[in-house]
């Protein structure tokens, strides 16, 4: 069995945070109590009725391959494997809801005309990796609390779910490597899934493909590009599996993965994103401290806005608080307005929103708003008009004030 641990620390931490945020233990207990016993009936009915079940007497070679992969991964829970007649190059897994009920792994028929045996081992191992890592169980909880067709999760949670999904794909890829122990087959499988082309027939060498991948990866490592999907971009996946297969220790692997994970942390693709995050945090701290009373609502308001550009807003705010806040504030305003002069109204609007976020408007906060507004070349009347408009739209008195 390979020595390196296939898990990624950040993926585990995010999974636990998402689970706790969704009250996973409570919700799952309620769902278990409410379950009518149907379990995975939807998927079971679909697979049994429209797909080919992989059984020893029907598909002996692929049956043997699937069982070998299970054994190689040391996974002893029951799994039903299926093949679906589908031209898309895809596979998926469904974790069982009931203890003892078989999990489901499906491989589309298009894969068999394109993939070698070792490449199929990678695909099957990848899907089993999702089950072993409990990704599918967490996804079921997320979809229950936030049905995709009806409800969107809060922005900060949505970003963390996306990051978790991408990291979980990298973990599943590691299980795929375990399943075949053949780095070249893993790399060629990525090529085939990305292009739909046969690696050998197109006369592509592994060395050429890996060299090309490094060129493409450089684009993302330089801060360009944005991936809004639940799978990482292929250049990141290929490099990540190469590092897992070749790193000499877990410590070395973790260090080598840092730059790749940074690619996945990006939310926006604008050159002002980092400066905007600094402005939001520093302005928030200055306004919140203007009346010497930092309220929970003010902190929450700041974090909500930072979450639009940072996946981990709290550590970012803490780091800004330990630095020279006034200097960072002035620098960020200067850079933002140099790059995007039309942002001045948005900057003023954010500061005003901070003042009214705790439902108390203090004189020191008002002074800060007018001073900041004038530094942006707004007249006193223009500042007052925007202030008045935001009070009318967004201000409500605190409960304590009217009791």
Order of alpha helices (4+ residues) and beta strands (2+ residues): alpha-alpha-alpha-beta-alpha-beta-beta-beta-alpha-alpha-alpha-alpha-alpha-alpha-alpha-alpha-alpha-alpha-alpha-alpha-alpha-alpha-alpha
